[in-house]
């Protein structure tokens, strides 16, 4: 795998999104080492490989693993003894973004306000200022490099992109740069995400997925990183399928998982260049309680010499008969001597608990804030905390 260097006199950063089928000349995997050969792009019939401006106009940037960004560069030089202009610069995708330098000048090609918009970028008082322009000027004999960058996220196999522009040089009125890279992965996980759908806080679900490698016929999973609470790996078995090693991972998810995580990621250690591979479980867990309106209670404006209150409803997601065992107020900020004007009262509504936070009459002008801790009899959620504030004016 090759990554090209970045230090350039003229740098252009470009994101393209055009995938192409495999062609002659793309890198081939050596299954014994996992190393990819570098080969030039097979030229199209009668396609020029260079011109007076560019010694190379077509390149293969190599193989990139696990969603890396493919990067490469093209050297160029104005071959004339007069100033020339580059115009109508356009990438092969509407998502194109390009950045390049000519001496101290910086230009940006992006999709704002429309695709392939060109801007001159300068610094003023440390701030970046953009000015829309129509062309780039290249001085007599001026040389530099264009650096291109291609997003390889989700790409498996070859991906190709191009950059076209016109010049005022009558000998080379049009230039097309083309490049490609190959996206590859060390491991394949099937399915990439195990979807357990919706489950309650006390459910327990089985999951299973398989791990293989397109680079090595045989490899071993040697262990896994610490697991999240409520996640268990029950077995890791290696089988052979079509002459290749396949690891079958079985486990369980729940109970006792954090409902806010929406699943878990498991990281496995391997002996393939000491690389790690991840398996994911997705689940939408309904916690033991639902709370309305939420963890922050805004009392808002409280007119002087009036009372105001808000209620919190806490409901179990199962048939549990919820009860409060205690209530505490922490971090209360009120004028000295007026703490008794903040009153918290629990009541029952069926299997739910309703907690009222009330600012009583007589509170002087001030900002009132604090935290209410509600102790409950639920084994999975023994405490719920609520911040509150209000403004007496």
C-alpha positions, 0 to 999 in steps of 0.5 A: 500500500502506498501513501504519497507525501504532502509537501508540495509547492501547489497542493490540491485536495479533492474528494471524488465519489465515482466507483468503477468496475475492476480493470486491467492493471489494478493491484492484486492481493498476494494472499500469502502476505496481504501486500498489494502490487503497484501497477500503472493504470492500463491506458485507454486506447490512444490515451496520452500519458503525458503532455507539455504541462504534466509528465504524468496525467494518469496514476494508480495510487495503490490500495487503502485499507479500512476506509483510509483516504487515498492520496497522490500528486501530479507535478506540473509546469507552465511550459511557456514563457508567458502567463497562462490561465486555468479555467473551467476547473471541474471534478467528476462529482458534484461533491468535489472539493479542491484546495491548491496553492501557487506560491503564496496564493490559495484557492478553493474549489467546492460546492458552495454556492454550487458545484465546482465553485472556485474561490481565492482564499486569503487571511485577514487578521487571522480569519479566512476570507473567500472571494469568488474567482473565475480562473487561476493564473500560472506565471511563465515557467511556474512549476508546482504540484497538484495533490488529490485526495479521494474518500475511500469510505465504504469502497471495496475494490477500485474507485476512479476520479478525474479532474478536467480544466482548460488552459489559455495555452493553445498547444495544450488547451485541455487537460484531464487528470485521472487516478484511481485507488483500491479499497480493501479490508483486513476483515469481513464481518457478517452481518456487519451489524446484528440488529436486535430491534426493540427490547426492554431493560430486563430482556436477554437476546442471543446474537451471532456473527462471523469474521473472515479475512479476504487477505489470509486463508487462515488466522486466529482470534486470540481474545477480546477487549473488555466488554460493556456491562450486560454483554457476554461472549459465549463461544468463539469457534473457528470453522473452515469454509471453502478453504478459508477460516471463518470465526463464528462468534456467539453471545448474549446482550442484556439484561443490565445494559445501558439504555442510552448506548443503543447497542454495543461494540465488541473488539477482538484481537487477532494474529493477523499483523496484530490487527483488531476487528470489531463486531456490533450489536444494535438494540433499542432498549426501553429502560425500566422507567419513562420520565416526563418531561425529562431530567431538567425542569424549567420553572421559568418566570415566577412573578413576585408574591405568587406560587408556581409549580411543575410536575414530573411523572415517573412510570415503570415500563413493566407492571412494577408498582413504583413507590418513592422511598425518600426525596432529597434536595441538593445544591439549593440556591435561594436567598438565605432563610427562604429554603422552606419556600422550595417544596417537593411533594410525591404522589401516586398515579396508578403505578406511576409516581408524580413529583411536584416541585413548587416555589411557594409565595413569598420568595424574594426576587432571585434565581432559584435552582437546585437538584431533586433526588428521588429515591425509588423502590425499583431494583434497576433504577433506585434513584432519579435526579432532576435539575430545576431553576426559576426566576422570581421577578 
